[in-house]
Amino acid sequence: MEDSSLVIGIGNEFRGDDAVGLHVARRVAALGLPGVITRQESGEGAALIELFSSADRVYIADAVQPGGRSGWIYRMDANQGALPGGFFGCSTHAFSVAEAVEMARALGQLPRKLILYGVEGGQFDHGASLSREVERAAGEVVSRIVGDISGRTLTRP
């Protein structure tokens, strides 16, 4: 799809803050933005690589757990260089988001624009819901993605 945007929310609905990417995708979908497609995914790497070819601009939202403050937002532009190893490692799959991005890079299959938003999660217990901090961060990630799609890119990290 030429000049389209794809928002991919990654997560597990039943593991607390791990569901943040799914919440982001749902909120963007509810806005009904023209030319914007949303997907909710588990984070399986091969499926992500396949999705990368479906849009010119791809935005991924996922939970991360590098050890910072719950609700902290990280923004990474995959076209600017390699992602930190293990950063998007909350997935239960062996082939993670970061590995999918790097495999797509090696195969020359990165979309023209690939932005990843990682939201620092604090609790990943089975059956838990999103924490307040992560829920607030999800709203901020939606605002940043919508701003970028509309050409009002925010420069905050």
C-alpha positions in Angstrom: 0.0 0.0 0.0 1.6 3.2 -1.1 1.8 6.1 1.4 -0.2 4.2 4.0 0.5 3.9 7.7 0.3 0.7 9.7 0.1 0.8 13.5 1.0 -2.5 15.1 0.1 -3.1 18.8 1.9 -6.0 20.3 1.1 -7.7 23.6 -0.7 -10.3 25.6 -4.1 -9.1 26.9 -3.8 -11.3 30.0 -0.4 -10.2 31.3 -1.0 -6.7 32.8 1.3 -4.1 31.3 2.2 -6.4 28.5 -1.1 -5.4 26.8 -0.1 -1.8 26.3 0.6 -2.2 22.6 -2.9 -3.7 22.1 -4.4 -0.8 23.8 -2.5 1.7 21.6 -3.7 -0.1 18.5 -7.3 -0.1 19.6 -7.2 3.6 20.4 -5.7 4.5 17.1 -8.3 2.3 15.3 -11.1 4.1 17.1 -10.0 7.4 15.6 -10.8 6.2 12.1 -7.9 8.0 10.5 -7.9 7.8 6.7 -5.0 5.7 5.3 -4.2 4.2 8.7 -4.5 0.5 9.3 -4.1 -1.1 12.7 -3.2 -4.6 13.7 -3.0 -6.3 17.1 -0.3 -9.0 17.2 1.4 -11.3 19.7 4.8 -10.2 18.6 5.8 -13.3 16.6 8.8 -12.1 14.5 8.1 -13.8 11.2 4.5 -12.4 11.1 5.9 -8.9 11.8 8.3 -9.1 8.9 5.5 -10.0 6.6 3.4 -7.0 7.9 6.3 -4.6 7.2 5.7 -4.9 3.5 2.1 -3.9 3.8 2.7 -0.2 4.5 5.1 2.7 3.7 5.2 3.8 7.4 5.0 1.4 10.3 4.6 2.2 14.0 5.0 -0.5 16.6 3.9 -0.2 20.2 5.0 -2.8 22.7 5.9 -3.2 26.4 9.5 -3.1 27.4 11.2 -4.0 30.7 14.8 -2.5 30.7 14.5 -1.7 34.4 13.4 2.0 34.4 10.3 3.7 35.7 6.9 2.2 34.9 5.1 4.2 32.2 8.4 5.6 30.7 8.2 5.9 26.9 11.1 5.0 24.6 11.0 6.0 20.9 13.3 4.4 18.4 13.7 4.9 14.7 14.7 1.6 13.2 15.9 3.3 10.0 18.6 5.2 12.1 20.4 2.0 13.2 20.2 -1.3 15.0 17.9 -1.6 18.0 19.4 -2.4 21.4 19.6 -6.2 21.9 16.9 -7.6 24.2 15.1 -4.3 24.5 11.8 -5.5 23.2 12.2 -8.8 25.0 8.8 -9.1 26.8 7.6 -11.4 24.1 7.0 -15.1 24.8 8.3 -15.9 21.4 11.9 -16.8 20.8 12.0 -14.5 17.7 11.4 -11.1 19.2 10.4 -7.7 17.8 14.0 -6.5 17.8 15.1 -9.6 16.0 12.3 -9.3 13.5 13.4 -5.7 12.7 17.1 -6.7 12.4 16.2 -9.6 10.1 14.1 -7.3 7.9 17.0 -4.9 7.8 19.4 -7.7 6.7 16.9 -8.8 4.0 16.4 -5.2 2.8 12.7 -5.3 3.8 12.4 -2.5 6.3 9.6 -0.1 5.4 10.5 3.5 4.5 9.7 4.5 8.0 9.7 2.2 11.0 9.2 3.8 14.5 9.0 1.7 17.6 7.5 2.9 20.9 8.4 0.9 24.0 6.5 1.5 27.2 8.2 0.5 30.4 6.0 -2.0 32.1 5.9 -2.6 35.9 3.7 -5.6 36.4 3.2 -8.5 34.0 1.2 -10.9 36.3 -1.3 -13.2 34.6 -4.8 -11.8 34.8 -3.7 -8.3 35.8 -4.9 -5.2 34.0 -2.8 -2.2 32.8 -1.2 -0.2 35.6 -2.3 3.5 35.8 1.2 4.7 34.7 1.2 2.5 31.6 -2.4 3.4 30.7 -1.4 7.1 30.8 1.7 6.3 28.7 -0.5 4.5 26.1 -2.5 7.7 25.6 0.7 9.6 25.1 2.0 7.1 22.6 -1.3 7.4 20.6 -0.8 11.2 20.6 2.7 10.8 19.3 1.8 8.4 16.6 -1.1 10.5 15.4 1.1 13.6 15.5 3.7 11.8 13.4 1.2 10.5 10.9 -0.3 14.0 10.5 3.1 15.6 10.1 3.4 17.1 13.5 6.3 14.9 14.8 7.1 15.4 18.4 10.7 15.6 19.2 10.6 14.2 22.7 12.5 11.0 23.2 
